[in-house]
Amino acid sequence: MDIVLLDVSAASHFPYAAVATLVVGFIAAVTLGSIAWYNSKRPVGWKDKERPDFVPKIDK
């Protein structure tokens, strides 16, 4: 009976690499999207707001 339990537990492993890729991709998308949004034209009411220090200034 112990051998059967070991076989079942060994066959069902969690795909850590896929989850790590999704997490890293989500963080990269949020970071790049935030940088792009801060460097775009400001919406009405945001024209006089300063950009955060961590967002690089990109010249067009």
BELNORZI-V371182 format. One record per helix or strand of 2 or more residues. SS is the DSSP state (~ for helix, > for strand). FROM is the first residue (numbers start at 0). TO is the last residue. If there is no record, write none. Layout:
BEGIN
ss->SS from->FROM to->TO
ss->SS from->FROM to->TO
END
This chain:
BEGIN
ss->~ from->1 to->10
ss->~ from->15 to->38
END
